[in-house]
């Protein structure tokens, strides 16, 4: 397209346009882009103490990260967490959203209740769950008269942590689904009722396909959210917990190296691996979108 | 209409959620902002007295047990100087993360604690205020009056960066009520680690696992398994801070004793979820080993009348039935009071530090039962600070036994954390019945420490 000379009023508009997005741009550059670029740079360095004296070492950090079993184990832990959190969080939220869409006494109260976990600080949520799960004094073991090490048995700890994630996210997903449901025209359901379709049939033939854009949006954002999980593991798992290796997420591993051990370069290389992984996942999701999402 | 209300409720909840997010994300920033505004407010309220350019000093520490006592001492100084002192407590793990981030970004507390784990790194990078000249001009502080190990810890290249705040030793804490219930004799100063094993075994077995005879986890290093390694003749870190002998036969013998104790103590899955201190206070375990800095937590506990202290058991390595030199070790360590190198009024910070470490401040610290002194000669006052609880075991540990300084290198946390986790000692801790596994872990530990030192 050839460049068209702007009239004075268009120019004014353009200037104001830039002026309006300037605050956001500045915020993004200072808080997002600069740290992102700096992370890439640090991942190529043997970083010095207190951010002083970085030595360029090329790809050494990446070689060490990719060759470490710990990193792959953490990536696998993160994927396992996503496998629990994303599908369960979506299915339960969808069912709840549909139920709360019907005429139901006190449905606003239910909506608020389900949304409450979202309003709580994640650290507080994790602390409460940590005590619920506690083997000695926890409510779960006391109610069921069991003696299960919910968060320190490597075989089940990842599931326990995943359940906390599901519990925390249901409300948020539900609100998005309710928004999506309200956009489906009522005519479809009326027509289906006249044709004699049951409630279940209506759900699968009308609700699910017409809701697919919302569902896809949630799937995509939640996968990315789940892959970058940190606070749950950080708050629930103690350092001496023997299930830590089997549950720690990749961001937790990054935190350990970058902040606890003060090895920022190695930590930066770990997050770069995560960034690439998320990019690959997103790429395939975008491909999938064209096939399964129904836009009317 | 109804729809509008729903929308309104939902949007309110959403906003609340967003506000919640914002809050949690910016929490650290808020705290610093708060302390800044506090100091500004204080400055406006009091105006300057005593010739200092600042009106308030912010202190960061990690032990909430000591906050009240230290604040009392700081208030005495405020009465003299007119400078207010705010003490903020940040838990151990986050303390170092925040301090390091603060040191890199230029937002640090004015005065804070230094620890053997990281002191070298902070001193070498000019993060700490150089106190050498202030000390030379100060009559209240004389090097020879302080514990040598603690004083030397905080000097680098001939400069002194922190003054000894305290020193600490380790003792054995036991619950008399549990010993009575299972008819076991109380620990004495003549106990060997084997005696401790027998007693713990009796209690654990008699209670059917309801009460554990003892509890220790991998993170109890200074107050736990380090002491056994030294008792049996090995060193976690050698004196030049460049190596370790934990993989030697002596190191393995020490860790073998640890393994035996673990077989009759609380399993790892329990102590990782509920700390040994909580287990002890809730009456779930009969014995733990603890440091003198923790006395107050037990002294103020509900059942404190049942608690008593004994010296750490010893290792009778020459089998002569008596405790000889080098058979009973207690780790000791000392914190240092340090200041930020870029503080606005270094003189005020030094004067506060000097007051904390002066005879007056140290005596009060001991009398209030905060900790033992960094200054020699105040142990007596500390022993008598806890009316009704005999804590003389901590003082006897240094008079009758031997002390070793808490093992440290330039980046202590790197290997210290690695030793606590899987691949380090955790595997043997998890399955203490396997003696060969503990020996393998000692070999792994040797390698972990050597690799970490090589990477420093």
Boltz contact constraints between the chains, C-beta under 6 A:
constraints:
  - contact:
      token1: [A, 49]
      token2: [B, 121]
      max_distance: 6.0
  - contact:
      token1: [A, 49]
      token2: [B, 125]
      max_distance: 6.0
  - contact:
      token1: [A, 50]
      token2: [B, 103]
      max_distance: 6.0
  - contact:
      token1: [A, 50]
      token2: [B, 104]
      max_distance: 6.0
  - contact:
      token1: [A, 50]
      token2: [B, 125]
      max_distance: 6.0
  - contact:
      token1: [A, 51]
      token2: [B, 104]
      max_distance: 6.0
  - contact:
      token1: [A, 108]
      token2: [B, 6]
      max_distance: 6.0
  - contact:
      token1: [A, 108]
      token2: [B, 9]
      max_distance: 6.0
  - contact:
      token1: [A, 115]
      token2: [B, 13]
      max_distance: 6.0
  - contact:
      token1: [A, 118]
      token2: [B, 17]
      max_distance: 6.0
  - contact:
      token1: [A, 119]
      token2: [B, 16]
      max_distance: 6.0
  - contact:
      token1: [A, 119]
      token2: [B, 17]
      max_distance: 6.0
  - contact:
      token1: [A, 119]
      token2: [B, 20]
      max_distance: 6.0
  - contact:
      token1: [A, 121]
      token2: [B, 24]
      max_distance: 6.0
  - contact:
      token1: [A, 134]
      token2: [B, 273]
      max_distance: 6.0
  - contact:
      token1: [A, 135]
      token2: [B, 273]
      max_distance: 6.0
  - contact:
      token1: [A, 136]
      token2: [B, 274]
      max_distance: 6.0
  - contact:
      token1: [A, 149]
      token2: [B, 269]
      max_distance: 6.0
  - contact:
      token1: [A, 152]
      token2: [B, 269]
      max_distance: 6.0
  - contact:
      token1: [A, 152]
      token2: [B, 272]
      max_distance: 6.0
  - contact:
      token1: [A, 152]
      token2: [B, 273]
      max_distance: 6.0
  - contact:
      token1: [A, 238]
      token2: [B, 272]
      max_distance: 6.0
  - contact:
      token1: [A, 239]
      token2: [B, 420]
      max_distance: 6.0
  - contact:
      token1: [A, 240]
      token2: [B, 217]
      max_distance: 6.0
  - contact:
      token1: [A, 240]
      token2: [B, 218]
      max_distance: 6.0
  - contact:
      token1: [A, 240]
      token2: [B, 219]
      max_distance: 6.0
  - contact:
      token1: [A, 240]
      token2: [B, 272]
      max_distance: 6.0
  - contact:
      token1: [A, 240]
      token2: [B, 420]
      max_distance: 6.0
  - contact:
      token1: [A, 241]
      token2: [B, 272]
      max_distance: 6.0
  - contact:
      token1: [A, 242]
      token2: [B, 268]
      max_distance: 6.0
  - contact:
      token1: [A, 242]
      token2: [B, 426]
      max_distance: 6.0
  - contact:
      token1: [A, 242]
      token2: [B, 430]
      max_distance: 6.0
  - contact:
      token1: [A, 245]
      token2: [B, 422]
      max_distance: 6.0
  - contact:
      token1: [A, 259]
      token2: [B, 97]
      max_distance: 6.0
  - contact:
      token1: [A, 261]
      token2: [B, 414]
      max_distance: 6.0
